Amino acid sequence: MEKIKMTTPLVEMDGDEMTRILWQMIKEELILSYVDLKTEYYDLGLENRNATDDQVTVDSANATLKYKVAVKCATITPNAARMQEYQLKEMWKSPNGTIRAILDGTVFRAPILVKGIVPYVRNWIKPITIARHAYGDVYKNTEIKVPGPGKAELVYTAEDGTQIREPIHQFDGPGILQGIHNTEKSIKSFARSCFSYAADTKQDLWFSTKDTISKKYDHTFKDIFQEIYDAEYKETFEKLGIEYFYTLIDDAVARVIRSQGGFIWACKNYDGDVMSDMVATAYGDLSMMTSVLVSPSGAYEYEAAHGTVQRHYYKHLKGEETSTNSIATIFAWTGALKKRGELDGNRELSAFAEKMERACVKTVEDGKMTKSLSLISTCEHPVILNSLDFIRAIRDTFETLGA
């Protein structure tokens, strides 16, 4: 069979640990036999980030702005233990945070629904998409470990030298400080991305912060969303019969739990990080969650929503068999290939990616799955497969599917 041709490359960002192993399996078993794959490759494994002083991460983000579509493997964000394990020069920042800051986009995360995996929240019969702001807040923070008694102030110095000063706390002993920021430009990009995505997918949009407590920081998010909605999207939403509304984050959590799903929930950066994990787990598993970063410049970066599966990687290094669910990583590849096909007018490439997604879902619905999926599936007699055999089972299903 002649392979599907590509005219424009994807930006390929390799990653760490078990997901790096799965990455190669997916390429060899599910993609390279069918697609004449063209990628611009960047190794975002922690060793290479350390060797390049993290320049490789910046380069991969800039390449994404150039080529418009990227696919990213899960990566390690190092802590003190990782610094020692990998003998790092410094505690490099989250590569996701670096990429998001450069692309200035919004992360949209949605569960992959499969018959036989029933959400823990039984009334969730439609997917909930988390729209996560992808810039600033705690991910671009500055921190101080306060050594002892003293006064802490928040100081802004304008270009003309004038200052705004606000007291933070009078310490009478050791403590900690954290400074966070955001920009109106990024918040406006976030708002427009959310409204546009809601209009494109014809879904209601919810947005939540804690503006009653954070009367300037969070309230600015709320105000910008409302201003942009009223000026640019209200008429479109009304014509489509969809709704935008704002509510406090704690009220939103209660509403979400009582809902049937089927909407977009926009959250600030950290809120979205936490809530996307909650939503993914409630629908079944983090390994069944898609994630795409959408830049206002029209660039798309696809990845799995979960981490590097460290525990399975250590088993793999010992030569032990693993049963790791690779579906979210496969969907990162298919999402990127679909978008590449869409942007290039390559319908054959998009159709291939859509068919591979159907093969993933059908394989699990036919009772062939990894151990973690078997624990949450209602299938009475699942066939539990190891990591490679599961990917091969998806390939077998793909071969039997019609167009």
N, C-alpha and C positions, 0 to 999 in steps of 0.2 A: 504494500500500500504506500502510495506517495505521501510524504509528510506534508503537513500544512505549513505554508510559507509565512514568514513574518517580514514586514517591511521596516518596522521601527523596533529597536530593542527595548526590553524592560530593564529597569535598574534592579539588580538582584543583590540583596543585602543578606549575606550568610550570618549565622549566629553561633550559639553556644550549646554545649552539653547535649542532652538527648534530642532536642529539637534539631540540632545540627546533623545528627545521624539520620533522623527521619527525613530531613531536607533532601539529602542525597538519595535516599530510597525513593522518595516521591518523584524526583526528577527522572531517575533511571527507570522506574516501573510504570509511571503514569503519564509522563510528558514526552520524554525524548524519543519514544517509539512512534509517536504520533505527530509531533510538532518539530519543525526545523527551528529550534529555540534560539533566539537571539537575545542575549542579555549583556549589560555592562555590569561586571561583577565587582562587588566590594565585600571584603572580609571584615565583618563587624564582630568576629570572635574576640573575646577579651584580650587574648595575647596580642593580636594585631592592633587593637585599639591602644594598648599599652606601648607597643613598639613604635606607633606613629604619633604618639602623644594625642590620640583621639582625633587626629586630622582626617582619618578615613571616614569617620562619622559625618563630619562637615562636608566632605567631598561627596558622599553618597546622597546627602540631602540636596546639595546643589545640582547633582546629576538628575535627581527627581524633578526639580524645577525645569530642567532642560528637556527631559524626555517625557515628562508628564505622568508616567506610570511606574510604580515601584512595587516590589514584593519583598517583605522583610521577615526573616526568621527571628524567633525569640532570642533575646540577649540578656546577659547578666548585668545588673546594676550593682557594682561592688559595695560591700560593707567592710568592716574591719577584718572579718574572718576571710573574706575573699582577697583582700589586700595581701594577707599572709599566704594564702593558698596559691595565688598566682604571682606572688612577688612583684606587685605593681609599683610603679613610680609614684603614683598618687591615687586617691580614691576617685576615679573618673566618674563624671556625672552620668545620669541615665541617658543612653543613646536615644531612646524614644523622646525624652524631653528636649534634647538637642535638635533632633530632626523636626519635632513639632514647632519649636521656636523659629526655625529657619523657614519652614513651609507656612507658618502662621495659619494653620487650618483647624478644623474641627474633627474629632474622632467620632464616628458613628459605629456603634456596636449592637448587634442583633443576634438572638439565638437561632440556631439551626434546628428546626422542628422535625421530629421523627416519630412516626407511629410506634407506640410501645414504650416510649419514654414520656411519662406523664409528669407535668410540672408539679412541684411540691405545693404550689399555690394552685389548687384545683380549678379555680375559676379563670385562670390565665389560658384562654383558648386561642389567642392571637399573640404574635410576637410583640415584645416591647423593645423599641430601639432607644439605646442611650446615646445622646449627643453630648459629647464631653469636650469642653473648651480645652484647647491644647497649648495654651501659653500661660506662663507666669504662675502667680500664687506660690504655694509651697515648693514647687518644682524649680523656681528661680530665686529661692530665698537666700537671705544672709543671716547667719546665726552668730550669737555671742554667748559663751559660757561665762556668766558674771562671777568674778572671783570673790566679791565681798560687798560690803555696804557702799552705796553710791546712787547717783541719780541717772535715770535713763530718759532720753528724749528722742523724739522723732523730728528730724531736721531736714527741710528742703531748702536748697540754695538756688535761686534763679540765676540766669546768665548775667543779669545786671547786679548780682551780689545781694539782693534782698532775700530775706529768709522768712520761712514759716516754721515755727517751733511749737511742738506739742509735748507736754510731759507724758511719759509712759508709766513709770513706777519709781518710787523711792525705795531702793533695796536696803534692808537692814541686815542682810546676809547674802550668801551665795544664791544664785538663781540662773535663769536662762532668758535669752532674748531672741526674737525672730522678726526679721523685716521681710515683708512680701510686697509685690507690686503687680500692676497690670497697666495696660495702655488703652486709651479710647479706641485707637485704630484696631487693636486686636479684638476688643469686645465687639466692635461694629462688624468685623469680619465673621466672628462667631455667630452673631445674631443673623446676619444675612445668609450664612451657610445653613443655619437651622431652618429659617423660613423657606429658603429655596428647596431644601431637601424635603420638607413637609409638603410643599406644593407639588414637587415632582412625584412624590409617592402617595399623595392624596391622603395624608394622615394628620390627625390633630397634633398640635405641638403644645407641650406643657413646659414651663420654665420655672425653676425654683431656686431661691437663695435664702439667706437669713437677714433680710434688710431691716427687721425690727431691732436687731442687735447691732449689726454693722451698718450704721446709718449713712455712711459715706461710701465705703468700699462696695459692699453688696448692693446698696441702693443705686449706685451708678450703673451696675449691670441691669438692674430692673428698669431704670429710666431709659437706657439706651435701647433695650429690647422694645419697650413700648413705643418710643419715638419712631423707630425704624418700621415697626409693624404698622402704625397709623399712617405713616407717610408713603410706604412702599408696597405693603403686602395685604392690607386690610381688604381691599376690593377683590383681590385674587382669592383670598381665603373664603370670602363670602360667596363668590361665584362657584367655588369648588365644594362648598358646603362643609368645610373643615373649620376647626376652632383653634384659636390661640388663647391661652390664659396663663396668668402668673399666680403662684401661690408659694407660701413659705415651705422650706424644704421638709420640715417635720410634717406639715399637712400633706405635702405631696407624697411622702412615704405611705401615709395611711390611705390616701386615695389610690395609689398604685396597687397596694395589696388587695383592695376591694374591687379593682377593675377587672375587665375581661382582657386587657391588653389591646394591641392594635393601634398604638400611638407612639410618638417620639417624646422622650423625656430629656430635656436639655438641662445640663448641670455644669456648674463651674468645675475647674480642673480636678481638684481632689474629690469633690462630691461624685463626679463622674467615674473616677477611678474606683471608688468604693462601691457605688451603686451598680456599676456594670458587673462587678464580681458577684454581688448579691443577686442580681437579676439572672446572670448566667447559671449560678448554682441552683437557684429556685426553678429554672427551666430544666435543669438536669445536670449540667457539668460545664466547667470553664472550657473544656476541650470541644464544646459544641457552640462556640460563640465566634461570630465573624467580627472583624474590625477593619475599618477603612478610615484613613486620615484624608480629608478633603480640603485642599488649599483654595483660597479665593482666587488664585491665579489659574486654577484649573488643573492642578496636579493631584494625583491620587496615590496613596501608599497603603498597601494591603498587608495585613499581618494577622496572626492568631492573637486572641485576647489573653492567652495564658502565658506562663513562664517557660523556663528551659527544662522542666521536669528533671530536676537535679537528682532525686533519689533513683530514678530509673537509669540515669547516666552512670551512676556509681555501680549499679548492678551490671550494666553493659560492660564497664571497664574490667569487672571481675570475670567476664565471660558468661554471666548468667543471662537467662532468657528474660526478655521484657515483653510486656503487653501494653503498649502505649498507644492511646487513641490519637491518630494523626489527622482527624477530619478537619479541625479548624485550620491547620497548616495547609492542608490540601485546598481548602476554600480560599485561603490567602492567594495561592497560586491561580486558582480558577477565577477569582475576582479580578486579579491583575490581567489575566489573559482575556477575560471578557471585555474589560475596559480598553485594553490595547486594541482588540478587534473592533470595538465600537468607534474609537477615535480614528482608526486607520481605515474604516469602512471594510474590514475583513470579517465578513459574516461567518466564514468557515471556522475561523479561530474562536469567535464568540460561541458558536454552536458547539464546538468541541468542549469548551469549558462548562457550558450548561449541562451537557450530557454527562460529564465527569461528576458534577455535583449530584445529578440524579442517581448515578451509580453509587456514590457514597451513601446516600439516604436508603436506597433499595437494599444495599448489602446489609445494613443494620436491621432494616425491617424484615429481611429474610432470615434473621437470626444469627448472622455471622458478625462478631464484634469482639472488641478487646475486653479485658477483665473489668475495667472501670465502668464501661457501658453496661456490662452484664449485671452489675450490682444495682443499677437503677432502671433496668428494662423490665417490662412485664412479660417478655418472651419466656415461655415455660421451659424450653430446653435450648438455651443459646449455645452456639458453638464458639468457644472462647479461643481466639487466635493470638499468636504472638505478633509483635510489631510489624515484621516484614510480611508474614502470611496474611495479616489483615489488609495491608496495602495491595497484595497480590489478589486477594479476594475481590477487592474493589475493581481491579483491572479485569478480572474474569467477568464480573457483572457488566462492566462497561462494554466488553466485547459482545455481550448478548443483547444489549439494548438496541432498540431501533433508533432512527434519527430523531 
